[in-house]
Amino acid sequence: MPAPSDRACFLLPSQVAEMLQIEVDEVIALVGEGRLVGAKVGTPARWRIEGASVEDYLDAQVEDARRAALWQQSQVASFPELWSRRERGD
């Protein structure tokens, strides 16, 4: 039997929605897009989301935000006024 730390943690879509502060339908859509890992289990079938995939999703969101911020900084720094100032002759 695997140790408790080795077992996968599965969450209800409502739990994931609360964690991410989004709607349950959006959680299911993220599973459909492959951005979260989930499966329907039981009878009747109900969604369960892998806890590790929620962590991976959040890590990816943080990385996307970091890259967007760096891109924004690079765009601001490339304004012509910053790199081609005219010399003023007083």
WOUR-V49387 format. One record per residue. N is the residue number from 0. RES is the residue in three letters. PSI is psi as a letter, one per 40 degrees, with the letter a starting at -180 (* if undefined). BURIAL is # if it has 24 or more other C-alpha atoms within 12 Angstrom, else .. Layout:
BEGIN
N,RES,PSI,BURIAL + N,RES,PSI,BURIAL
END
This chain:
BEGIN
0,MET,h,. + 1,PRO,i,. + 2,ALA,i,. + 3,PRO,d,. + 4,SER,e,. + 5,ASP,e,. + 6,ARG,i,. + 7,ALA,i,. + 8,CYS,h,. + 9,PHE,h,# + 10,LEU,i,# + 11,LEU,i,# + 12,PRO,d,# + 13,SER,d,. + 14,GLN,d,. + 15,VAL,d,# + 16,ALA,d,. + 17,GLU,d,. + 18,MET,d,. + 19,LEU,e,. + 20,GLN,f,. + 21,ILE,i,. + 22,GLU,i,. + 23,VAL,d,. + 24,ASP,d,. + 25,GLU,d,. + 26,VAL,d,# + 27,ILE,d,# + 28,ALA,d,. + 29,LEU,d,# + 30,VAL,d,# + 31,GLY,d,. + 32,GLU,e,. + 33,GLY,e,. + 34,ARG,d,# + 35,LEU,i,# + 36,VAL,h,# + 37,GLY,i,# + 38,ALA,i,. + 39,LYS,h,. + 40,VAL,i,. + 41,GLY,i,. + 42,THR,h,. + 43,PRO,i,. + 44,ALA,h,. + 45,ARG,i,. + 46,TRP,i,# + 47,ARG,h,# + 48,ILE,h,# + 49,GLU,h,# + 50,GLY,d,. + 51,ALA,d,. + 52,SER,d,# + 53,VAL,d,# + 54,GLU,d,. + 55,ASP,d,. + 56,TYR,d,# + 57,LEU,d,. + 58,ASP,d,. + 59,ALA,d,. + 60,GLN,d,. + 61,VAL,d,. + 62,GLU,d,. + 63,ASP,d,. + 64,ALA,d,. + 65,ARG,d,. + 66,ARG,d,. + 67,ALA,d,. + 68,ALA,d,. + 69,LEU,d,. + 70,TRP,d,. + 71,GLN,d,. + 72,GLN,d,. + 73,SER,d,. + 74,GLN,d,. + 75,VAL,d,. + 76,ALA,e,. + 77,SER,e,. + 78,PHE,h,. + 79,PRO,d,. + 80,GLU,d,. + 81,LEU,d,. + 82,TRP,e,. + 83,SER,g,. + 84,ARG,i,. + 85,ARG,i,. + 86,GLU,h,. + 87,ARG,h,. + 88,GLY,h,. + 89,ASP,*,.
END
